[in-house]
Amino acid sequence: MIFLFVAIITAVLSGIVLTIATDTAGRSGKWGINLNSVWDMVQGKGLLRKVPCPQCGREQAPRRMSLKLTESLWGGWTCPDCGTRMDQWGKGKS
C-alpha cells in the first residue's frame, strides 16, 4: 500500500517537473521559468532573463510587487509607462 502511494506521488511530481522543464525550454506556457542561459549567467547577466515591454521597449524590473492576482501566481508584468500587460516571457496579453 505504501509502495503504491509513493509510486503515485512520484508520478505526479515527475509530471509537474517535466511540465516546468518543457515550458522553460520552449519559453512559453504558464509553468515555465524565464531563466537566462548558462552562457549568459557566466557573462554576469544574472539568473533571470530581462523582459522588455512589447509596446514601448522599457525593461521590466525582475522583482516587483504585483497588484494583480494572476501576475502574482503565474508571473508577468504591467508596464508602468504604457500600461501594457505581458506574460512572464514578455509577450503582450489582451
Secondary structure as UniProt FT lines:
FT   HELIX           2..26
FT   HELIX           38..42
FT   TURN            43..44
FT   TURN            54..56
FT   HELIX           69..74
FT   STRAND          77..78
FT   TURN            80..82
FT   STRAND          85..86
FT   TURN            88..89
//
